[in-house]
Amino acid sequence: MKRDFLTLWDVSAAEIFFLIDQGIRLKQDWAAGLLKPVLQQKTLGLLFTKPSTRTRVSFEAAMHRLGGSCTFLNIQHTQLSRGEPLEDTARVLSRYLDALVVRTYDHQDVVTLARHAAIPVINGLTDLAHPCQVLSDLMTVVEKKKRLEDQVVAWVGDGNNMAHSWINASARLGFRLNISCPEGYWPSARVLERARREGIADIGLYENPAEAVRDATVINTDVWASMGQEHEAEKRRSVFRPFQVNAALLAKAPRDAIVMHCLPAHRGEEITAEVLEGPQSVVFDQAENRLHAQAALLQWLLAS
């Protein structure tokens, strides 16, 4: 039976740890020249509404490294832009492709495509969740800190799709998650409620970011205005200023805390250049791991 990857709720804790371990192994195999082309004759489709650097290139590179091929589809250049139903597109693409990555705004669009596709559908980002990013982030934490279960992760900034995906990760895996957002910009109450109802989440909400990072071994942030929120950028810069990840905030965390950002970063807004380029930053290792974690995901979904 085909599997989809729309949020971390689609995979078990054991499967998440398997994908992390497999990502690390594939990274080592690539460095040693031992990576096998296990996805020969497989074709991955990338159906994107939103702009992309890391998601597109990392999936394309991962697929090519594993011996497969990619087809990129800008939604504006498909019949979806002329009113073709998602259901029909899903059925047709299932006849051409072996898996489909979708990057768009409305999460329900990804759900609809997955429901009607006969092939695995992967969420490459929606306004609700970004599971591929958090999978690679979890891999990075394991690389740097060894045991994920012992970590305290702080999320500082907007309660956006990345915050939701970290909530889902905490629900699945049980590590401590401290969230600090301005009033009115908290994560979805529905996402939090499900995590506490169905998961093993240990989640704390803090108005003061200094309290959120006080015992954090991982400090995470993202842009203050996500794609589609550009008209709010000026207002958000004012509201979010006290939530900037800077040297003063980092000094309140343990000395061995690592700093993460899913990129692209606006230096001087949600994070300072000093911190982003500093010794505690693992941001570019984190970005590289998109490639390896997604290679593991593709191999798991597609290899016989």
Buried (B, 14 or more C-beta within 10 A) or exposed (E): EEBBBBBBBBBEBEBBBBBBEBBBBBBEBBEEEEBEEBBEEBBBBBBBBBEBEBBBEBBBBBBBBBBBBBBBBEBEEEEBEEEEEBEEBBBEBBEEBBBBBBBBBEBEBBBBBBEBBEBBBBBBBBBBBBBBBBBBBBBBBBBBBEEBEEBBBBBBBBBBBBBBBBBBBBBBBBBBBBBBBBEEBBBBEEBBEBBBEEBEBBBEBBEEBBBBBBEBBBBBBBBBBBBEBEEEEEEBBEBBEEBBBBEEBBEBBEEEBBBBBBBEBBEEBBBBEEBBEEEBBBBEBBBBBBBBBBBBBBBBBBEE
